[in-house]
Each structure stands twice: as C-alpha cells, then as structure tokens.
Amino acid sequence: MAVSSSTASRKFLQKAKSVTDSDILNGRDLYELQRAVKDKEVNILFGNTKCTPIAKDEDVAFVRCGFPVYDRVGYHRYGFMGYHGGIYLTDLITNAILEWGERG
C-alpha cells in the first residue's frame, strides 16, 4: 500500500503515520505515485480523474474520489461520510473491482 498527497503537509504526514506503516508520499507528483503503484504491486487505486492513466497503465482497479472528477457525471453530489457515504463508497469499490475483473 502507498498513501500519497501532492501537497506537502506535516498534518497529513502525522495523520497518515497514525493509521498505517505503509509508504507515505507527501508532496509528491503523479509520476512518483505511479512508480509506487508499480513497486508495491497495488491492486486498487483511489484518486481523482488525473490518476486515470496510472490505473490504465498499471492495470489496477480504480475508484474515482477527491477533486477533480471531470470524466464522470454526478460525482459531486455524493459524499463519502456517514452511513450513506459508506455504502456509496463500498459500491464504488465493488464496481471498480468488478470492472477490473471484466477487463481480465
């Protein structure tokens, strides 16, 4: 697993370290994220639309989240917080895995 943020932040780094011992890419770019996805043999990628080429190149399941998501309609209307948000996120993850499996 790899955790990444394109904006360097001490607070992000502290919070990420409190929940995982995985590699944390703090203030890194998409090239470094793609290298981490490849090196860590990641199976699923969570990110905005700008991560789409990484998911395709590395053949991993992809869940669009964050900002911006401009290649899908309606994403801005649904949140990931609370009960309904959790169900919605679970659906997105499941559908991403199913879609990835169909590509085979």
C-alpha positions in Angstrom: 0.0 0.0 0.0 1.1 3.6 -0.7 -0.5 6.8 0.6 0.0 10.0 -1.4 -0.7 13.7 -1.3 0.5 16.1 -4.0 0.6 18.9 -1.4 3.3 18.6 1.3 1.7 18.8 4.7 3.0 18.0 8.2 -0.5 17.4 9.4 -1.3 14.9 6.5 2.0 13.1 7.3 1.2 12.8 11.0 -2.4 11.6 10.4 -1.2 9.1 7.7 1.5 7.7 10.0 -1.0 7.2 12.8 -3.1 4.8 10.7 -0.6 3.0 8.5 3.1 2.0 8.4 3.0 2.0 4.6 5.0 4.3 2.3 3.7 7.9 2.6 4.3 10.1 -0.4 4.0 13.6 1.0 4.2 16.4 -1.5 4.9 14.1 -4.5 3.7 14.1 -8.1 1.8 11.6 -10.2 5.0 10.1 -11.6 6.1 9.2 -8.1 2.6 7.8 -7.4 2.8 5.6 -10.5 6.2 4.3 -9.5 4.9 3.4 -6.0 1.8 1.7 -7.5 4.1 -0.4 -9.7 6.7 -1.1 -7.0 4.2 -2.0 -4.3 2.1 -4.1 -6.7 -1.1 -2.2 -5.7 -4.4 -3.8 -6.8 -6.7 -0.8 -6.4 -6.1 2.9 -6.7 -8.2 5.7 -5.2 -7.8 9.1 -6.7 -9.1 11.9 -8.9 -9.5 11.9 -12.6 -5.8 12.7 -13.1 -5.0 9.2 -11.8 -6.9 7.5 -14.6 -3.8 7.0 -16.8 -1.9 5.4 -13.9 -4.8 2.9 -13.3 -4.9 2.0 -17.0 -1.1 1.8 -17.4 -0.7 -0.4 -14.3 -3.9 -2.4 -14.9 -5.4 -1.8 -11.4 -8.9 -1.3 -10.3 -9.7 2.5 -10.0 -12.1 4.3 -7.6 -12.6 7.9 -8.5 -12.7 10.2 -5.5 -11.5 13.6 -4.4 -11.3 16.6 -6.7 -11.4 16.9 -9.6 -13.6 14.2 -11.1 -14.4 15.6 -14.5 -14.8 12.4 -16.5 -17.9 11.1 -14.8 -21.3 12.8 -14.2 -22.7 13.4 -10.7 -19.8 12.6 -8.5 -20.0 16.0 -6.8 -23.5 15.2 -5.5 -22.4 12.2 -3.3 -20.3 12.3 -0.2 -18.3 9.6 1.4 -19.1 10.4 5.1 -21.7 8.8 7.3 -23.8 5.7 6.7 -25.0 6.6 3.2 -21.5 7.7 2.2 -20.0 4.5 3.4 -22.5 2.4 1.4 -21.8 4.6 -1.7 -18.0 4.2 -1.3 -18.5 0.4 -0.8 -20.5 0.3 -4.1 -17.8 2.3 -5.9 -15.1 -0.1 -4.7 -17.0 -3.2 -5.6 -17.9 -1.9 -9.0 -14.3 -0.9 -9.7 -13.1 -4.4 -8.8 -15.8 -6.0 -11.0 -14.9 -3.7 -13.9 -11.2 -4.5 -13.5 -12.0 -8.2 -13.4 -14.1 -8.0 -16.6 -11.1 -6.4 -18.4 -9.2 -9.5 -17.4 
